[in-house]
């Protein structure tokens, strides 16, 4: 996750009260969810792989 965070862009946005906060291009929670769903829903059975 540290590598992804390093390569994603981050904007600095000022709130109405004048405080600045950082907004990630893609939230890390979204990336974590994508990776978790990919692993959970992937077919890892031996029949699925082509060993040519």
PQR file with spaces between the fields and no chain letter, atoms N, CA, C, O and H, PARSE charges and radii, in Angstrom:
ATOM       1  N    UNK     1       0.823   -1.185    0.000 -0.4000 1.5000
ATOM       2  CA   UNK     1       0.000    0.000    0.000 -0.0000 2.0000
ATOM       3  C    UNK     1       0.872    1.255    0.000  0.5500 1.7000
ATOM       4  O    UNK     1       0.495    2.281   -0.567 -0.5500 1.4000
ATOM       5  N    UNK     2       2.021    1.168    0.629 -0.4000 1.5000
ATOM       6  CA   UNK     2       2.911    2.327    0.675 -0.0000 2.0000
ATOM       7  C    UNK     2       3.374    2.706   -0.728  0.5500 1.7000
ATOM       8  O    UNK     2       3.485    3.888   -1.056 -0.5500 1.4000
ATOM       9  H    UNK     2       2.328    0.334    1.089  0.4000 1.0000
ATOM      10  N    UNK     3       3.644    1.693   -1.555 -0.4000 1.5000
ATOM      11  CA   UNK     3       4.072    1.947   -2.936 -0.0000 2.0000
ATOM      12  C    UNK     3       2.960    2.634   -3.726  0.5500 1.7000
ATOM      13  O    UNK     3       3.215    3.592   -4.455 -0.5500 1.4000
ATOM      14  H    UNK     3       3.554    0.734   -1.288  0.4000 1.0000
ATOM      15  N    UNK     4       1.733    2.149   -3.582 -0.4000 1.5000
ATOM      16  CA   UNK     4       0.608    2.769   -4.289 -0.0000 2.0000
ATOM      17  C    UNK     4       0.401    4.206   -3.824  0.5500 1.7000
ATOM      18  O    UNK     4       0.177    5.103   -4.637 -0.5500 1.4000
ATOM      19  H    UNK     4       1.526    1.371   -2.990  0.4000 1.0000
ATOM      20  N    UNK     5       0.476    4.414   -2.529 -0.4000 1.5000
ATOM      21  CA   UNK     5       0.283    5.758   -1.992 -0.0000 2.0000
ATOM      22  C    UNK     5       1.350    6.705   -2.543  0.5500 1.7000
ATOM      23  O    UNK     5       1.076    7.879   -2.790 -0.5500 1.4000
ATOM      24  H    UNK     5       0.657    3.686   -1.869  0.4000 1.0000
ATOM      25  N    UNK     6       2.549    6.197   -2.730 -0.4000 1.5000
ATOM      26  CA   UNK     6       3.644    7.006   -3.263 -0.0000 2.0000
ATOM      27  C    UNK     6       3.368    7.441   -4.703  0.5500 1.7000
ATOM      28  O    UNK     6       3.735    8.548   -5.096 -0.5500 1.4000
ATOM      29  H    UNK     6       2.772    5.243   -2.529  0.4000 1.0000
ATOM      30  N    UNK     7       2.722    6.575   -5.492 -0.4000 1.5000
ATOM      31  CA   UNK     7       2.511    6.853   -6.914 -0.0000 2.0000
ATOM      32  C    UNK     7       1.190    7.545   -7.237  0.5500 1.7000
ATOM      33  O    UNK     7       1.006    8.035   -8.351 -0.5500 1.4000
ATOM      34  H    UNK     7       2.424    5.675   -5.173  0.4000 1.0000
ATOM      35  N    UNK     8       0.275    7.592   -6.282 -0.4000 1.5000
ATOM      36  CA   UNK     8      -0.998    8.275   -6.523 -0.0000 2.0000
ATOM      37  C    UNK     8      -0.857    9.771   -6.265  0.5500 1.7000
ATOM      38  O    UNK     8      -0.059   10.199   -5.432 -0.5500 1.4000
ATOM      39  H    UNK     8       0.424    7.194   -5.377  0.4000 1.0000
ATOM      40  N    UNK     9      -1.630   10.541   -6.981 -0.4000 1.5000
ATOM      41  CA   UNK     9      -1.614   11.988   -6.794 -0.0000 2.0000
ATOM      42  C    UNK     9      -2.482   12.369   -5.606  0.5500 1.7000
ATOM      43  O    UNK     9      -3.455   11.691   -5.275 -0.5500 1.4000
ATOM      44  H    UNK     9      -2.279   10.193   -7.658  0.4000 1.0000
ATOM      45  N    UNK    10      -2.110   13.452   -4.988 -0.4000 1.5000
ATOM      46  CA   UNK    10      -2.843   13.945   -3.830 -0.0000 2.0000
ATOM      47  C    UNK    10      -3.024   15.445   -3.970  0.5500 1.7000
ATOM      48  O    UNK    10      -2.052   16.172   -4.172 -0.5500 1.4000
ATOM      49  H    UNK    10      -1.320   14.003   -5.257  0.4000 1.0000
ATOM      50  N    UNK    11      -4.252   15.910   -3.866 -0.4000 1.5000
ATOM      51  CA   UNK    11      -4.539   17.339   -3.956 -0.0000 2.0000
ATOM      52  C    UNK    11      -4.651   17.934   -2.567  0.5500 1.7000
ATOM      53  O    UNK    11      -5.040   17.256   -1.617 -0.5500 1.4000
ATOM      54  H    UNK    11      -5.042   15.319   -3.702  0.4000 1.0000
ATOM      55  N    UNK    12      -4.307   19.203   -2.458 -0.4000 1.5000
ATOM      56  CA   UNK    12      -4.484   19.931   -1.213 -0.0000 2.0000
ATOM      57  C    UNK    12      -5.699   20.835   -1.385  0.5500 1.7000
ATOM      58  O    UNK    12      -5.720   21.701   -2.260 -0.5500 1.4000
ATOM      59  H    UNK    12      -3.991   19.754   -3.230  0.4000 1.0000
ATOM      60  N    UNK    13      -6.700   20.628   -0.551 -0.4000 1.5000
ATOM      61  CA   UNK    13      -7.967   21.333   -0.672 -0.0000 2.0000
ATOM      62  C    UNK    13      -8.215   22.123    0.605  0.5500 1.7000
ATOM      63  O    UNK    13      -8.049   21.615    1.713 -0.5500 1.4000
ATOM      64  H    UNK    13      -6.682   19.924    0.160  0.4000 1.0000
ATOM      65  N    UNK    14      -8.615   23.375    0.423 -0.4000 1.5000
ATOM      66  CA   UNK    14      -8.951   24.211    1.573 -0.0000 2.0000
ATOM      67  C    UNK    14     -10.433   24.070    1.894  0.5500 1.7000
ATOM      68  O    UNK    14     -11.282   24.121    1.004 -0.5500 1.4000
ATOM      69  H    UNK    14      -8.749   23.788   -0.477  0.4000 1.0000
ATOM      70  N    UNK    15     -10.728   23.895    3.160 -0.4000 1.5000
ATOM      71  CA   UNK    15     -12.105   23.827    3.615 -0.0000 2.0000
ATOM      72  C    UNK    15     -12.642   25.241    3.813  0.5500 1.7000
ATOM      73  O    UNK    15     -11.893   26.214    3.741 -0.5500 1.4000
ATOM      74  H    UNK    15     -10.038   23.854    3.883  0.4000 1.0000
ATOM      75  N    UNK    16     -13.930   25.344    4.061 -0.4000 1.5000
ATOM      76  CA   UNK    16     -14.564   26.654    4.246 -0.0000 2.0000
ATOM      77  C    UNK    16     -13.987   27.404    5.442  0.5500 1.7000
ATOM      78  O    UNK    16     -13.978   28.635    5.460 -0.5500 1.4000
ATOM      79  H    UNK    16     -14.539   24.553    4.120  0.4000 1.0000
ATOM      80  N    UNK    17     -13.503   26.658    6.448 -0.4000 1.5000
ATOM      81  CA   UNK    17     -12.946   27.313    7.633 -0.0000 2.0000
ATOM      82  C    UNK    17     -11.476   27.701    7.454  0.5500 1.7000
ATOM      83  O    UNK    17     -10.856   28.223    8.381 -0.5500 1.4000
ATOM      84  H    UNK    17     -13.511   25.658    6.434  0.4000 1.0000
ATOM      85  N    UNK    18     -10.920   27.449    6.271 -0.4000 1.5000
ATOM      86  CA   UNK    18      -9.547   27.844    5.973 -0.0000 2.0000
ATOM      87  C    UNK    18      -8.502   26.772    6.209  0.5500 1.7000
ATOM      88  O    UNK    18      -7.337   26.962    5.859 -0.5500 1.4000
ATOM      89  H    UNK    18     -11.423   27.025    5.518  0.4000 1.0000
ATOM      90  N    UNK    19      -8.892   25.644    6.798 -0.4000 1.5000
ATOM      91  CA   UNK    19      -7.949   24.555    7.026 -0.0000 2.0000
ATOM      92  C    UNK    19      -7.768   23.756    5.744  0.5500 1.7000
ATOM      93  O    UNK    19      -8.716   23.548    4.986 -0.5500 1.4000
ATOM      94  H    UNK    19      -9.838   25.489    7.083  0.4000 1.0000
ATOM      95  N    UNK    20      -6.551   23.316    5.516 -0.4000 1.5000
ATOM      96  CA   UNK    20      -6.241   22.539    4.329 -0.0000 2.0000
ATOM      97  C    UNK    20      -6.200   21.061    4.693  0.5500 1.7000
ATOM      98  O    UNK    20      -5.724   20.697    5.768 -0.5500 1.4000
ATOM      99  H    UNK    20      -5.782   23.485    6.131  0.4000 1.0000
ATOM     100  N    UNK    21      -6.693   20.219    3.810 -0.4000 1.5000
ATOM     101  CA   UNK    21      -6.536   18.783    3.990 -0.0000 2.0000
ATOM     102  C    UNK    21      -6.193   18.148    2.653  0.5500 1.7000
ATOM     103  O    UNK    21      -6.401   18.746    1.598 -0.5500 1.4000
ATOM     104  H    UNK    21      -7.080   20.515    2.937  0.4000 1.0000
ATOM     105  N    UNK    22      -5.670   16.939    2.707 -0.4000 1.5000
ATOM     106  CA   UNK    22      -5.209   16.231    1.507 -0.0000 2.0000
ATOM     107  C    UNK    22      -6.296   15.277    1.025  0.5500 1.7000
ATOM     108  O    UNK    22      -6.904   14.554    1.814 -0.5500 1.4000
ATOM     109  H    UNK    22      -5.501   16.453    3.564  0.4000 1.0000
ATOM     110  N    UNK    23      -6.527   15.291   -0.273 -0.4000 1.5000
ATOM     111  CA   UNK    23      -7.511   14.412   -0.899 -0.0000 2.0000
ATOM     112  C    UNK    23      -6.771   13.533   -1.898  0.5500 1.7000
ATOM     113  O    UNK    23      -6.134   14.026   -2.829 -0.5500 1.4000
ATOM     114  H    UNK    23      -6.033   15.879   -0.914  0.4000 1.0000
ATOM     115  N    UNK    24      -6.868   12.223   -1.690 -0.4000 1.5000
ATOM     116  CA   UNK    24      -6.180   11.279   -2.567 -0.0000 2.0000
ATOM     117  C    UNK    24      -6.928   11.130   -3.886  0.5500 1.7000
ATOM     118  O    UNK    24      -8.152   11.251   -3.942 -0.5500 1.4000
ATOM     119  H    UNK    24      -7.386   11.822   -0.934  0.4000 1.0000
ATOM     120  N    UNK    25      -6.167   10.865   -4.944 -0.4000 1.5000
ATOM     121  CA   UNK    25      -6.747   10.649   -6.274 -0.0000 2.0000
ATOM     122  C    UNK    25      -7.732    9.476   -6.231  0.5500 1.7000
ATOM     123  O    UNK    25      -8.857    9.575   -6.721 -0.5500 1.4000
ATOM     124  H    UNK    25      -5.173   10.766   -4.898  0.4000 1.0000
ATOM     125  N    UNK    26      -7.293    8.382   -5.645 -0.4000 1.5000
ATOM     126  CA   UNK    26      -8.147    7.212   -5.408 -0.0000 2.0000
ATOM     127  C    UNK    26      -7.961    6.858   -3.934  0.5500 1.7000
ATOM     128  O    UNK    26      -6.837    6.583   -3.515 -0.5500 1.4000
ATOM     129  H    UNK    26      -6.379    8.301   -5.247  0.4000 1.0000
ATOM     130  N    UNK    27      -9.018    6.855   -3.147 -0.4000 1.5000
ATOM     131  CA   UNK    27      -8.878    6.540   -1.723 -0.0000 2.0000
ATOM     132  C    UNK    27      -8.279    5.151   -1.515  0.5500 1.7000
ATOM     133  O    UNK    27      -8.627    4.207   -2.226 -0.5500 1.4000
ATOM     134  H    UNK    27      -9.932    7.078   -3.488  0.4000 1.0000
ATOM     135  N    UNK    28      -7.383    5.029   -0.543 -0.4000 1.5000
ATOM     136  CA   UNK    28      -6.738    3.745   -0.284 -0.0000 2.0000
ATOM     137  C    UNK    28      -7.733    2.670    0.140  0.5500 1.7000
ATOM     138  O    UNK    28      -7.511    1.487   -0.118 -0.5500 1.4000
ATOM     139  H    UNK    28      -7.101    5.795    0.034  0.4000 1.0000
ATOM     140  N    UNK    29      -8.824    3.066    0.785 -0.4000 1.5000
ATOM     141  CA   UNK    29      -9.838    2.072    1.145 -0.0000 2.0000
ATOM     142  C    UNK    29     -10.474    1.466   -0.102  0.5500 1.7000
ATOM     143  O    UNK    29     -10.833    0.289   -0.099 -0.5500 1.4000
ATOM     144  H    UNK    29      -9.005    4.027    0.994  0.4000 1.0000
ATOM     145  N    UNK    30     -10.616    2.245   -1.154 -0.4000 1.5000
ATOM     146  CA   UNK    30     -11.160    1.740   -2.421 -0.0000 2.0000
ATOM     147  C    UNK    30     -10.204    0.739   -3.043  0.5500 1.7000
ATOM     148  O    UNK    30     -10.634   -0.294   -3.557 -0.5500 1.4000
ATOM     149  H    UNK    30     -10.325    3.202   -1.156  0.4000 1.0000
ATOM     150  N    UNK    31      -8.919    1.031   -3.001 -0.4000 1.5000
ATOM     151  CA   UNK    31      -7.920    0.113   -3.566 -0.0000 2.0000
ATOM     152  C    UNK    31      -7.884   -1.182   -2.766  0.5500 1.7000
ATOM     153  O    UNK    31      -7.826   -2.266   -3.348 -0.5500 1.4000
ATOM     154  H    UNK    31      -8.569    1.870   -2.583  0.4000 1.0000
ATOM     155  N    UNK    32      -7.918   -1.082   -1.433 -0.4000 1.5000
ATOM     156  CA   UNK    32      -7.935   -2.274   -0.586 -0.0000 2.0000
ATOM     157  C    UNK    32      -9.145   -3.147   -0.898  0.5500 1.7000
ATOM     158  O    UNK    32      -9.025   -4.369   -0.996 -0.5500 1.4000
ATOM     159  H    UNK    32      -7.965   -0.202   -0.961  0.4000 1.0000
ATOM     160  N    UNK    33     -10.307   -2.523   -1.053 -0.4000 1.5000
ATOM     161  CA   UNK    33     -11.535   -3.253   -1.356 -0.0000 2.0000
ATOM     162  C    UNK    33     -11.437   -3.943   -2.719  0.5500 1.7000
ATOM     163  O    UNK    33     -11.878   -5.083   -2.870 -0.5500 1.4000
ATOM     164  H    UNK    33     -10.405   -1.531   -0.973  0.4000 1.0000
ATOM     165  N    UNK    34     -10.864   -3.262   -3.702 -0.4000 1.5000
ATOM     166  CA   UNK    34     -10.684   -3.840   -5.031 -0.0000 2.0000
ATOM     167  C    UNK    34      -9.785   -5.078   -4.972  0.5500 1.7000
ATOM     168  O    UNK    34     -10.108   -6.109   -5.562 -0.5500 1.4000
ATOM     169  H    UNK    34     -10.505   -2.336   -3.579  0.4000 1.0000
ATOM     170  N    UNK    35      -8.673   -4.978   -4.271 -0.4000 1.5000
ATOM     171  CA   UNK    35      -7.737   -6.106   -4.161 -0.0000 2.0000
ATOM     172  C    UNK    35      -8.393   -7.263   -3.408  0.5500 1.7000
ATOM     173  O    UNK    35      -8.289   -8.415   -3.828 -0.5500 1.4000
ATOM     174  H    UNK    35      -8.410   -4.141   -3.792  0.4000 1.0000
ATOM     175  N    UNK    36      -9.062   -6.962   -2.306 -0.4000 1.5000
ATOM     176  CA   UNK    36      -9.724   -8.011   -1.526 -0.0000 2.0000
ATOM     177  C    UNK    36     -10.787   -8.717   -2.357  0.5500 1.7000
ATOM     178  O    UNK    36     -10.855   -9.946   -2.348 -0.5500 1.4000
ATOM     179  H    UNK    36      -9.147   -6.026   -1.965  0.4000 1.0000
ATOM     180  N    UNK    37     -11.618   -7.966   -3.074 -0.4000 1.5000
ATOM     181  CA   UNK    37     -12.651   -8.575   -3.911 -0.0000 2.0000
ATOM     182  C    UNK    37     -12.041   -9.405   -5.027  0.5500 1.7000
ATOM     183  O    UNK    37     -12.571  -10.461   -5.372 -0.5500 1.4000
ATOM     184  H    UNK    37     -11.563   -6.968   -3.081  0.4000 1.0000
ATOM     185  N    UNK    38     -10.940   -8.946   -5.595 -0.4000 1.5000
ATOM     186  CA   UNK    38     -10.275   -9.708   -6.663 -0.0000 2.0000
ATOM     187  C    UNK    38      -9.789  -11.052   -6.145  0.5500 1.7000
ATOM     188  O    UNK    38      -9.915  -12.068   -6.829 -0.5500 1.4000
ATOM     189  H    UNK    38     -10.509   -8.088   -5.314  0.4000 1.0000
ATOM     190  N    UNK    39      -9.235  -11.058   -4.941 -0.4000 1.5000
ATOM     191  CA   UNK    39      -8.730  -12.310   -4.369 -0.0000 2.0000
ATOM     192  C    UNK    39      -9.871  -13.240   -3.964  0.5500 1.7000
ATOM     193  O    UNK    39      -9.804  -14.446   -4.199 -0.5500 1.4000
ATOM     194  H    UNK    39      -9.132  -10.232   -4.386  0.4000 1.0000
ATOM     195  N    UNK    40     -10.904  -12.688   -3.365 -0.4000 1.5000
ATOM     196  CA   UNK    40     -12.020  -13.512   -2.894 -0.0000 2.0000
ATOM     197  C    UNK    40     -12.781  -14.131   -4.060  0.5500 1.7000
ATOM     198  O    UNK    40     -13.216  -15.279   -3.971 -0.5500 1.4000
ATOM     199  H    UNK    40     -10.958  -11.708   -3.174  0.4000 1.0000
ATOM     200  N    UNK    41     -12.943  -13.396   -5.138 -0.4000 1.5000
ATOM     201  CA   UNK    41     -13.768  -13.867   -6.246 -0.0000 2.0000
ATOM     202  C    UNK    41     -12.965  -14.502   -7.385  0.5500 1.7000
ATOM     203  O    UNK    41     -13.530  -14.812   -8.434 -0.5500 1.4000
ATOM     204  H    UNK    41     -12.589  -12.463   -5.210  0.4000 1.0000
ATOM     205  N    UNK    42     -11.673  -14.696   -7.197 -0.4000 1.5000
ATOM     206  CA   UNK    42     -10.879  -15.326   -8.257 -0.0000 2.0000
ATOM     207  C    UNK    42     -10.984  -16.846   -8.157  0.5500 1.7000
ATOM     208  O    UNK    42     -11.179  -17.394   -7.072 -0.5500 1.4000
ATOM     209  H    UNK    42     -11.214  -14.444   -6.346  0.4000 1.0000
ATOM     210  N    UNK    43     -10.855  -17.504   -9.275 -0.4000 1.5000
ATOM     211  CA   UNK    43     -10.920  -18.959   -9.322 -0.0000 2.0000
ATOM     212  C    UNK    43      -9.493  -19.485   -9.276  0.5500 1.7000
ATOM     213  O    UNK    43      -8.743  -19.342  -10.242 -0.5500 1.4000
ATOM     214  H    UNK    43     -10.696  -17.059  -10.156  0.4000 1.0000
ATOM     215  N    UNK    44      -9.120  -20.085   -8.167 -0.4000 1.5000
ATOM     216  CA   UNK    44      -7.757  -20.588   -7.994 -0.0000 2.0000
ATOM     217  C    UNK    44      -7.690  -22.112   -8.066  0.5500 1.7000
ATOM     218  O    UNK    44      -6.700  -22.712   -7.647 -0.5500 1.4000
ATOM     219  H    UNK    44      -9.729  -20.201   -7.382  0.4000 1.0000
ATOM     220  N    UNK    45      -8.731  -22.731   -8.591 -0.4000 1.5000
ATOM     221  CA   UNK    45      -8.732  -24.185   -8.693 -0.0000 2.0000
ATOM     222  C    UNK    45      -7.723  -24.637   -9.751  0.5500 1.7000
ATOM     223  O    UNK    45      -7.463  -23.904  -10.705 -0.5500 1.4000
ATOM     224  H    UNK    45      -9.535  -22.243   -8.932  0.4000 1.0000
ATOM     225  N    UNK    46      -7.156  -25.827   -9.595 -0.4000 1.5000
ATOM     226  CA   UNK    46      -6.159  -26.323  -10.562 -0.0000 2.0000
ATOM     227  C    UNK    46      -6.701  -26.439  -11.982  0.5500 1.7000
ATOM     228  O    UNK    46      -5.935  -26.298  -12.935 -0.5500 1.4000
ATOM     229  H    UNK    46      -7.367  -26.422   -8.820  0.4000 1.0000
ATOM     230  N    UNK    47      -8.005  -26.693  -12.155 -0.4000 1.5000
ATOM     231  CA   UNK    47      -8.579  -26.820  -13.488 -0.0000 2.0000
ATOM     232  C    UNK    47      -8.552  -25.492  -14.245  0.5500 1.7000
ATOM     233  O    UNK    47      -8.556  -25.473  -15.476 -0.5500 1.4000
ATOM     234  H    UNK    47      -8.627  -26.808  -11.381  0.4000 1.0000
ATOM     235  N    UNK    48      -8.524  -24.402  -13.517 -0.4000 1.5000
ATOM     236  CA   UNK    48      -8.608  -23.071  -14.112 -0.0000 2.0000
ATOM     237  C    UNK    48      -7.292  -22.668  -14.803  0.5500 1.7000
ATOM     238  O    UNK    48      -7.321  -21.890  -15.756 -0.5500 1.4000
ATOM     239  H    UNK    48      -8.521  -24.417  -12.517  0.4000 1.0000
ATOM     240  N    UNK    49      -6.175  -23.167  -14.353 -0.4000 1.5000
ATOM     241  CA   UNK    49      -4.876  -22.746  -14.892 -0.0000 2.0000
ATOM     242  C    UNK    49      -4.478  -23.568  -16.111  0.5500 1.7000
ATOM     243  O    UNK    49      -4.744  -24.769  -16.174 -0.5500 1.4000
ATOM     244  H    UNK    49      -6.151  -23.799  -13.578  0.4000 1.0000
ATOM     245  N    UNK    50      -3.842  -22.916  -17.076 -0.4000 1.5000
ATOM     246  CA   UNK    50      -3.337  -23.576  -18.264 -0.0000 2.0000
ATOM     247  C    UNK    50      -1.817  -23.668  -18.123  0.5500 1.7000
ATOM     248  O    UNK    50      -1.127  -22.651  -18.195 -0.5500 1.4000
ATOM     249  H    UNK    50      -3.627  -21.941  -17.025  0.4000 1.0000
ATOM     250  N    UNK    51      -1.298  -24.868  -17.925 -0.4000 1.5000
ATOM     251  CA   UNK    51       0.131  -25.032  -17.620 -0.0000 2.0000
ATOM     252  C    UNK    51       0.981  -25.315  -18.850  0.5500 1.7000
ATOM     253  O    UNK    51       1.942  -26.078  -18.754 -0.5500 1.4000
ATOM     254  H    UNK    51      -1.859  -25.694  -17.867  0.4000 1.0000
ATOM     255  N    UNK    52       0.675  -24.747  -19.967 -0.4000 1.5000
ATOM     256  CA   UNK    52       1.470  -25.002  -21.172 -0.0000 2.0000
ATOM     257  C    UNK    52       2.844  -24.440  -21.072  0.5500 1.7000
ATOM     258  O    UNK    52       3.634  -24.572  -22.007 -0.5500 1.4000
ATOM     259  H    UNK    52      -0.106  -24.127  -20.044  0.4000 1.0000
